[in-house]
Amino acid sequence: MTDGQQIRCAAGSQSLLPEPIALVRRCDCVSRFADCVSLEITRRALEILRRAREIARIAAPLKLTVSKSILGCTMTAISRRNILVGAAASAAALGVVGSATAGTFGNPDSPPEGRINGKNRTSLDDPGPQNPTLAGQFPSFQDPPATDVNGMPLFWASFNNAHKRFQNGGWAREVTQVDFAISEDIAGVNMRLSENGIRELHWHQQAEWAIMLDGKCRITIIDEVGRPQVADVKTGDLWYFPPGLPHSLQGLGPTGAEFLLAFDNGKSTEFNTLMLTDWIAHTPPDVLARNFGVPADAFKNIPLDQRWIFQGTDPGPLAADERAVKSAKGVPAHPFVFSLSDLQPTRQNKGGMVQIADSRNFNVSKTVAVAMVTVKPGGMRELHWHPNADEWQYYIKGRARMTVFDTGPRAQTADFRPGDIGYVKKSLGHYVQNTGDTDLVFLELFKSDHYAEVSLSEWLTHVPPELVTQHLNISRETLARFPNTAPDLMPI
């Protein structure tokens, strides 16, 4: 039956439908009808619609006349989508809140998805093998919102189930595109250096961006002009090493250092870098002698295996190292370190704050831009998208839920905890909710020299109002309440 068709119950005033529908008064339009019912009655209303369509199907070949009225309730231009949207508004008005599925109105597409649409009890059962501990970490996978539709490439990964490589002096684990197929732009490494532990002198074919997660670390680097820098970094500080520039890292006392590394190529790996010991060991001794102007036997005790991470000694005061590396060529034009944690928020409101570092304030960071997002309990990172690059996320504190929207339509929801990684392809819509009772803190990284985003609410409030109201069937009064500047976080 099309929306415009009309059906009358063949029994006249006698009801063939469930008793709770008697609670529904005559309505002139779908929105008023939806306002009359609770979520339970709405489910019954869907059953009415199904039965009405069945009556129309039977009546058609018999050339019977079927009219609009069902039980005296006129339903003009009614559709499943209209009923469900209205029911959601009714639930919100009644203060219905709770889990990811509570208060939702079901998937607007057919066939319907979500547990709310499982009519047969056994269709919701899961009697097969279980890992409750693991499943419990992903409530939105186990019981997705009914607005999720179709499938999407997995955009969740985690350092928590990544293999650790331990050596005396520290450890590291990584998540690259080999492990996380969707992550084309960024590969991530989580590394720990003990007190005085050293990540040996090395360089990469890709740029290395990093943030300190705990402790203190001493970095060394020299640029292509021959200008060196030595610096100590603390929790919340960043560094950026352009491709090909050699560097080293050393954990400082008393607790060493832990940090996140991000490379601007999803295929990069920390376990396959260009290292000093490897090159020296695989260069003929006479060539080494000629290159450095020393006897060949000066290299007789060089390590034959790469050191990668090893235990070192106390490097001493920073000032002493700065004097030791001083060059007549001076210092780099722009420092390779930056204090993100000390940066004034780019945006801040009741929902939290956002701190952004890109090449506009961290000048050397030409291929990685970052936003550190803090979302207060009950807050949400607004519906938005990024037009210039894929987004690689790293969750530091708290708990989160994110839904990603793609063409198709496709939509999928996932849950995140500390140490987890999210990935959103360029221009795909998404939001991030704080589902915990503490602050949610996470990073948004982009393979770009600048941070860019489009806010859904800012866009809709800068389009001719009638155009928006005709699209969404909302009133101008409702539209006028939308935030008209990009809030980043809600509530404002």
N, C-alpha and C positions, 0 to 999 in steps of 0.2 A: 504493500500500500504506500502510495506517495504521501508526502506531508499534507497535500491539499485534499486528499480523499476524505470522505465522511462515512462513519459507521454508526448504525443504531443497533442496540442489542435487540435481537429478534424476540425476546421475551417481554418487550415493552419495559414497564417499570420494574420488573423483577430482576434482581441482581444475580448475575452468574459469576461475579468476581469476589475476591476476598473481602471480608467484613471491614477491615481497617479503612478501605477506600471510602466508606460511608462518611468518614471524617472530612473528606475533601469537599469543599463547597464549590458552587458554580464559579468558574473563573473565565475572564474575558481574554486572557493572554497567557502565554507560557510562563512568563516571569511571575505573575500573580499566582498561577497554579503551583509553581515551585515553592513560593513563599508559604504556601498552606501546609506543606508536608515536611515531615522529619526525614532523616536518611532512610529509616526503615520503610516508611510509606513510599518513598521514592522508588525503592527496589520493587515494591508492589506495583507502582505505576508503570515500571518497565514491563512487568508481566502483563498488565492491561494492554499495553501497546503491542506486545507480541501476540496476544490472543486476538486483538483487533485485526492485525495483519493476517492472521490465520483465517478469520471470518471472511475477510475480503478475498483471500485466495480461493476459498470454497465457493463464495458467491459469484465470482467472476464467470466461470464457465456456465453457471446456471442463469446468468443474466438477471440476478436479483438486484434490487435497489438497496443501497446501503447509505445511510446518512451520518451526520457528524456526531450526534449526541450519544454519549455513553453514560448511563445512569444519571442523566440530567446535567452532566458536566461537560460543557462545550469546550473542545480543545482545538483551537485554530492554529494551523501551521505548527503542530507539535512535532518534535523530533527527539530522538534519544539524547542528542547533544544538548538541546535546550533544557530538558528535564534535569540532566546531570549538573549542568552549570548552575541552574537555579537552586538545586539542592545543596550544592557547595556553599552558596551564599547564605542559604538558610542555616546551615550548620555553623558557619562562622558567626552569624548573628546570635546563635544560641550559645556561643562560646565553646564549641566542640573542638578540643585540641588533644594532642597526644602523640602517638607514634607516627612513623612515616606514612602509614596507611589510614590512620584515624582521620575522619573529616574530609577525606578526598572523595571525588565524585566519579571516579572510574575513568578509564581511558576513553577519549572521545572518538576513537576510530574503531572500525569493525574489522575482524572479530574482537570483541572486548577482551582486555587483558586485566590481570590483577586478581588477588584472592577474592575481592568483593564480588567478582563475577563467577566464582566457582559455586555452582548450584548443587552439585553432587558432592556429598561429604567426602567420598573417597578420592575425588579429584584434587583435594587439598592435602591428602596424606603423603607422607614420605617415609615408607617403611624400609627403604634400602639401607646400605651401610652408612654410618654417620661418624663424623668427627665433631662432636658438639663444641669442643674448645675452639676449633678453627671456625666453624660455622657461626659461633657466637660473636665473632669479630666483624661479621658482615651482615647485619640485619637487613640492609637494603638489597642485598643479593638474595637472601632467603625469602624475604617478603617485600618485594619492590612496590613502590607506589603504583597505583593503577594507571597513572599518567605515563609511566614508562611504556615504550612501544618498540617492537622489533628488536633487533640486536645491534651491537656496536663492538668494534675492537676494544679489548680490555684496556681501560685507561687507569688502572690501579697496579701499583707494584710496591715493593718495600725492601728496605735494607734489612728488615727484621728476619727475613728468610734468605738473605744472601750469604754465601759462604765467606768466612773470614780467613784471610791469609795472615798467619802469625809469624813473626820473627822476633829475635831478641832486640827490643827497641820499639816495638809497636805492632800494629796490625792494620789491615785495610780490607774493605769489601766494596764491591761495585755493582751497579745496575746499568748495563749498556743496552743497545738495541738488540743484541743477541738474546738478552733475557726479556726485554720489554719492547716488543716489535713496533709499537706505535711511536716510540721515542726516537724520531729521526734527527732532531736538532741538538739534543743534549744527552750526554752520558754523565752519570753521577758516581762519585766515590766518597765513601765515609772512611776517614783515616784517623787513627790514634797513634800518637808518639809519646813514649814514656818521658819522664824527666831526663833530659839530655839525649833522648832518642833522636836519630837523624834519618831523614829521607834524603838519600844521597844526591849529590850534584847530578842534575839531569836536565833535559829539555824535551819539548813535545812539538809535534807537527801541528797541533791545535792550540788554541788559547786556553789558558787555565784560569778560571774564576773560583774564588773560595770565600767562605765565611767561617769564622771561628765559632765553634759551638761551646767550647769549655777550655779553661786554662789560658796559657800563654805560649806563643811560638815566635821564634826568630827566623826571619826570612832574609835571604840574600838573592840579588839579581844584578845583572849587568845588561844594558841595552845595546843596540846595534852600533851606537856611536862610541861605546866604551865607557859609559858613565854608570858607576855602580851605586847600589843602594842596599843598606842593611837596616832593618827595622824590626821592632818587637810589636806584635799584634796580640790583642786580648779578645775576650768573648764579645761577639757582635761586630768585630772589625772584618773588613774585606781585603782581599788582594786580587790583582789581575795581572797575569803574565802573558803578554802577547805571544803568538806562535814563534817558536824558534829561540826565544830568549832563555838562557840557562839560569837555573836557580836551585836553591836548596831550602829545606825546612828543618827546624830543630825544636823539639819540645823543651820548655823551660820549667824550672822548679817553681813550686814544690810538687805540682801535680801533672806536669806535662801538658799536652795539647790534644784536643779533638776538633776536627773540622770537616766541613763538607766541601768537596771539590766538584766543579762542573766544567766539562769540556764542551766546546761549541761544535761537536760532531757526535751524533749518537753512537757511532761505531768505535769511538775512542776507548782505550782501556789503560788503566793505571799499571797493568802488568806487562805492558809492552811499550816502554818508553826508551828514549835514547839516553843511556847512562854513561857516566864518566868511566867507571871501572870496566864496563864492557868494551868500550872503544880502545882504551889503553891496552887491555889484555889481547885485543885482536889487531894490534898494529905491530909490525916488526920492530924489535929493539933498536936496530940501527936507524930506523926512521924516527923513532922517539928521540934518540940521541941527537940527530941532526936538527929536529924541530925545536927542542928545548935547549940545545947547546950544552948538554951534560954527557958524561960517559954512559954507555949503554948499560953497564952493570948497576947504575943507579936505580934501575927498574927491576932488579932481580927479585924483589920481594912483593911485587904488585899482586893484588888479589887476582886469582884466575877465574873466580865466579863473581857475578854481580853482587853488590852489597844490598841494594834496594832500600831496606830499612835495617839499621844497626844501632847498637848502643854506643853513644859517644860520651864525651866528658863535658863538664860545665864550661860553656863558652865564655863566661865572664861578663863584665859590664858591657852594655851596648856601646858606650862611648869608645871603648878600646877597639872594638871591631870597626866602628866608623872611621877611626884614625887609620886602622890597618888597611882598609880598602880604598882610602882616599885616592882620587885620580886627578891629574892635571886637567883632564877634560871636564871636570866638574860633576855635578849631580844631574840626574834625569830632569827633563823639562817639567814633567808631572810625576808626582809620587805614584808608586805602584800599590799603595795601601790607602784605605779609606775607612773612616769610622761610621758605619751605618747606624749602630745603636745610639750614637750621640747626635744623629741628624734630627732636626726639627721635623715633626710630621708634615707631610705634604697635605694630608687631609686628616681631620679629627672631628668626631662627634660622639653622641651617646653610644653609637654602635661599636666604636673602636677607633683605630687610626691606621694610616698607611704611610710608610716611609719609602721613598723611591730613590734609587741610585742608578744613574746611567751616564753616558758620556758627557752630559751637560753639567754634572757636578763631580763625577768621578771620571776625569777626562781620558785616562788611558783605556777605560773599559769600552772598547770600540765594537765588540761583538756580543756582549752580554749586558742586558738591562735587568734590574731586579726591583721588585716591590716586596717589602716586609709588611705583612698584614696582621694586625691584631684585632680580633673580633670578640666583643664582650659576650658573656652568657646571655642567650636569648637573641643575639644579634645575627646579622646575615650580611655576607658580601653580596651586593645587589646583582640583579640580572644584567649581564653585560657580555661583551666579547672583545677580542683583541684583533685589530685588522692587519697588523704588520708581522706577526710571528706566532708560532706555536707556543703554548705555555707549559712549562715544566714546573711542577709544584713539589715542595718539600715541607712536610708537616713536622713542626718542632715541639709544640705543646698543644694539649687539649684534644677534643674529638670533633670531627666534622662530617658533614654529609654534602655531597655535590651531585647535581644532575647536569648532564651535558646534552644539549639539543643539536641535532644534525638534520640535514635534508632527508626526505623520505616519506613521512617524518620518522625520525628515530630519536629516542630519548632513553637514557639509562642513568641510574642512580647508584652511587657507591659510597662507602664509609671509609674514613681515614683516621688514623691514630699516629702518635709520634713515631718518626722513622719511616713513614709511608711516603710514597711518591704518587702524584697525579699528573696526568698529561691531557691537555686540551688542544686539539688542532686549531690552526689559525681560523678566526672568524666564527667559530662555533659558540653558540650561546651557552651560558652556564651561570650558576650561582653557587655559593658555599655557605652553609649554615653551621653555626656553632651548636652542636648537639650535647655539649657537656655543661658542667656547672662551674667551670673555670675559664680563663681567657684561652681562646684559640689563637695560636701563632703559627703562621706558615709563610713560605717564600713563594713568589711567582717569578720565574726566570724566563727570559726571552732571548733568542739569538738575534739580537738587534742592538743598534747603538742608542736607541731611545725607547722609552716606555710609551705605549699608546693603548687606549681603550675607548670603546663606545658604550655609553650607558643607555639602557633601554628606556628608562623613565625620562632622561634628558632628551632623547630623540623624540619620544611621543609628545612631549610638551613643547616642542619646537616644530611641529607640523600643524597646518591649519586644523583647528579643533574638529570641525565637521568631518574632516577626512578620517580622523581617528575614531570618532563616535560611530561613524558608519561602518568602519571595519570591525569594531569590537562590540557593537550594540550596548554601549555604556552611555550614561548621560554626561553632559558637559560639566555638571557639578562634580561628578566622580573624577573626570579627567583633571579638573582644576585642583584636585587634592594630590595629584601625583607630584613628586619632587621635580622641580624644574631646572635644577642644576645636578650634575653628577654627584650623588652623595657618597658613592663607593660603598658605604656601609649603612645599614638600617638597624634600628631606628635612628633618625637624624638627631 
